[in-house]
Amino acid sequence: MDVLTAIRGRRSIRSFKGDEIEPEKIEVLKDALVWAPSAGNLQSRFFYFVYNDDVKRRLVGAALGQGFILEAPLVVVGCADIRRIAVRYRERGVYLYCIEDLACSIQNMMLAAYSEGLGSVWVGAFHENEVAGILEMPENHRPLAIVPVGYPDEDPVPPERVAHKDTVKEVF
Ligand SMILES: Cc1cc2nc3c(=O)[nH]c(=O)nc-3n(C[C@H](O)[C@H](O)[C@H](O)COP(=O)(O)O)c2cc1C
């Protein structure tokens, strides 16, 4: 699948079939995560791949009851690594670069998932401290995205996008 087809066709999926994800597809997802760009190539990010239903249930609680998290066979929790980035980039690294690094990885993974026939959704509404506690994270990991991944059980209508003219100013 070419990149533009993936960019246009990917949708947020909030309903999943029970089918497991094949191990080789999980490797594709990991590859997409690590090959994203990052500030200074420090790769200031870390990912928890959660397959355990009890852990998923607790993540639902931390994510304001977003129950579809439990439906997905895989839940990826993406973190910024605030220690790794701080060593070189100090404050700007911590409040900006590591967050951007993580976002690049997650978008890569969501596009790769789509190209493999999988669905996913970025869940950003959750209590960070609770998620960090559930996964027993070290202090340098800041959880920023919960991403359930699985075979889609819905085919959502694409939500509208702003017109190019309302979001791009061309400067010649
Ligand atoms: C930073 C971020 C946080 C989001 N948080 C949530 C969330 O907590 N729950 C949810 O159902 N969707 C969440 N979404 C998904 C958006 O609602 C979705 O991307 C948007 O409506 C556009 O739909 P599309 O992804 O199908 O193009 C989030 C997306 C982003 C990028």
The ligand as a Tripos MOL2 file, in Angstrom:
@<TRIPOS>MOLECULE
LIG
   31    33     1     0     0
SMALL
NO_CHARGES

@<TRIPOS>ATOM
      1 C1         -3.7750   13.3470   20.5340 C.3       1 LIG1
      2 C2         -5.0420   12.5750   20.2460 C.ar      1 LIG1
      3 C3         -5.8580   12.1930   21.2930 C.ar      1 LIG1
      4 C4         -7.0150   11.4430   21.0400 C.ar      1 LIG1
      5 N1         -7.7450   10.9710   22.1000 N.ar      1 LIG1
      6 C5         -8.8220   10.1700   21.8590 C.ar      1 LIG1
      7 C6         -9.4990    9.5700   22.9540 C.ar      1 LIG1
      8 O1         -9.1580    9.7370   24.1200 O.2       1 LIG1
      9 N2        -10.5540    8.7670   22.6580 N.ar      1 LIG1
     10 C7        -10.9610    8.5150   21.3590 C.ar      1 LIG1
     11 O2        -11.9230    7.7650   21.1770 O.2       1 LIG1
     12 N3        -10.3070    9.0620   20.3070 N.ar      1 LIG1
     13 C8         -9.2500    9.8730   20.5180 C.ar      1 LIG1
     14 N4         -8.5310   10.3920   19.4590 N.ar      1 LIG1
     15 C9         -8.9340   10.0730   18.0610 C.3       1 LIG1
     16 C10        -9.6140   11.2590   17.3580 C.3       1 LIG1
     17 O3        -10.9060   11.4220   17.8780 O.3       1 LIG1
     18 C11        -9.6460   11.0090   15.8350 C.3       1 LIG1
     19 O4         -8.3300   10.8890   15.3500 O.3       1 LIG1
     20 C12       -10.3610   12.1320   15.0810 C.3       1 LIG1
     21 O5        -11.7280   12.1850   15.4230 O.3       1 LIG1
     22 C13       -10.2440   11.9850   13.5540 C.3       1 LIG1
     23 O6        -10.7470   10.7390   13.1380 O.3       1 LIG1
     24 P1         -9.8470    9.7540   12.2600 P.3       1 LIG1
     25 O7         -8.6910    9.3280   13.1490 O.co2     1 LIG1
     26 O8        -10.7320    8.6030   11.8980 O.co2     1 LIG1
     27 O9         -9.3690   10.4940   11.0540 O.co2     1 LIG1
     28 C14        -7.3880   11.1290   19.6900 C.ar      1 LIG1
     29 C15        -6.5460   11.5210   18.6460 C.ar      1 LIG1
     30 C16        -5.3750   12.2160   18.9150 C.ar      1 LIG1
     31 C17        -4.4520   12.5620   17.7570 C.3       1 LIG1
@<TRIPOS>BOND
     1     1     2 1
     2     2     3 ar
     3     2    30 ar
     4     3     4 ar
     5     4     5 ar
     6     4    28 ar
     7     5     6 ar
     8     6     7 ar
     9     6    13 1
    10     7     8 2
    11     7     9 ar
    12     9    10 ar
    13    10    11 2
    14    10    12 ar
    15    12    13 ar
    16    13    14 ar
    17    14    15 1
    18    14    28 ar
    19    15    16 1
    20    16    17 1
    21    16    18 1
    22    18    19 1
    23    18    20 1
    24    20    21 1
    25    20    22 1
    26    22    23 1
    27    23    24 1
    28    24    25 2
    29    24    26 1
    30    24    27 1
    31    28    29 ar
    32    29    30 ar
    33    30    31 1
@<TRIPOS>SUBSTRUCTURE
     1 LIG1         1 GROUP 0 **** ****
